[in-house]
Amino acid sequence: MKKVYYLKTCSTCIRILKALDLPSEFILQDIKTQAITVKQLEVMKTLAGSYEALFSKRSKLYKEMDLKNQDLSEKDYKHYILDHYTFLSRPVIIINDKIFIGNSKKTVEAVKTAL
């Protein structure tokens, strides 16, 4: 599977996608207009090792809801990601059995190497 979960309105996601110039076999899913399903999130979790690894602690809602001062479980991370798209660290790029999460330079370079 070759898939990208991203946000069309996120300038960082768009910049990364342009820089990667992904082949046409990649499926792009705008998580704002096409919500992540439970099954999709479970596949991501299996590849990432945990829901926490997929969770964005930089999201505006994370700060507004004061989640940093709560002891969140894996079940909580899953719930929040499914509840609102901003909790998914973006972009999430899946290439076969490898997952790349987030927008760090190191992650983007790793995707380029995997292509």
Secondary structure, 3 states (H helix, E strand, C coil): CEEEEECCCCHHHHHHHHHHCCCCCCEEEECCCCCCCHHHHHHHHHHHCCCHHHECCCCHHHHHCCHHHCCCCHHHHHHHHHHCHHHECCCEEEECCEEEECCCHHHHHHHHHHC
